[in-house]
């Protein structure tokens, strides 16, 4: 039984390593991250002024908003999404390991050899 648990843990570690380093998995994660990042960045968020600003101030705020959306936000969002997707893949591997573990634990015990 102990050996089977070790095998399960080893398989989980292999699955997690493959998700993080396997070329096909990395490409899948990258594609998924890019789609999610694109969706997040296409959502329009607007700043609402409490008082109507003058034209110069509004132009400066608009420039800052555009710079933030186009230069700063995309790599930050992509990094956050990549981390989230990788954690989701690890959790999926952990759930699969727990399911296999519960299946092993639910199997009927083998009859112990009698020592007569």
Secondary structure by P-SEA (a helix, b strand, c coil): caaaaaaaaaaaaaaaaaaaccaaaaaaaaaaaaaaaaaaaabbbbbbbcccccaaaaaaaaaaaaaaaccccaaaaaaaaaaaaaaaaaaaaaaaaaaaaaaaaacccccccccc
